Every structure is written in structure tokens, then in C-alpha cells.
Amino acid sequence: MAHNFRELKIWKDSMKVVKSVYLLTSQLPNDEKFGLVSQMNRCSVSIPSNIAEGSGRTSSKEFLYFLNVGLSSTFELETQLILSNELFDLPISGIVEQIHELQRMIIGFKKTLEVQAV
């Protein structure tokens, strides 16, 4: 049942989100290096990492678990982006749009896997 994560659009798009987040967090003040910068970077990396980890699992049910973790990370990241915008007036609309599209795609992929898991 293993999927090649490198071929999954949700993985490719989540890698783009990571790049966008790293570029954005480089604009935050140095005193946030161990705060929001670290938190947002780790959170963004969690998304494609969980997709990749889940893709190597032997059942759809296991893959779904990791997709849920990755999806949860998108909501966590969105919250952190909103906070960073409120605190530092950073331009987040483009990244938030990327995240919303990624959320829709992960949910759609989950529905496909849920049918297979039955």
C-alpha cells in the first residue's frame, strides 16, 4: 500500500509551504529565534514529514493517522502566522492561501484513503 511520497501533490505543495515559512520567519526579529521562528519552522516541517512518514506505512488506516497529524500542523501553523502578523505586521496572506489549499487537498486525499480503509 505504500505511496511514493515524492509523487504526492500534497507533499510537493507542503514543501513549498515550508520554503515560504522559512523565508517569512527570516524577517522576524532575532529575539524571536527561539520563539515564533523556531515554532513556525518546526511546525511547517512537520507537515511534509508526516505525509512522508505515513506514506511508508502498510495500511490506509496508518497513513490516515499521519495525514491527520500533518493536517493538524497546518492549523497550528496558520495560528502562528496570524499571531506573527498581529505582532510584527508580516505579509502572511500568500502563505495562508497556500495552507488553505493544502488543507483542502489533504482532506480530499484522506477521503480517498478512508474509502480504501473500509
Secondary structure, DSSP 4 states (H G I P E B T S, - for coil): ----GGG-HHHHHHHHHHHHHHHHHTTS-GGGIIIIIHHHHHHHHHHHHHHHHHHTSSSHHHHHHHHHHHHHHHHHHHHHHHHHHHHH----HHHHHHHHHHHHHHHHHHHHHHHHH-
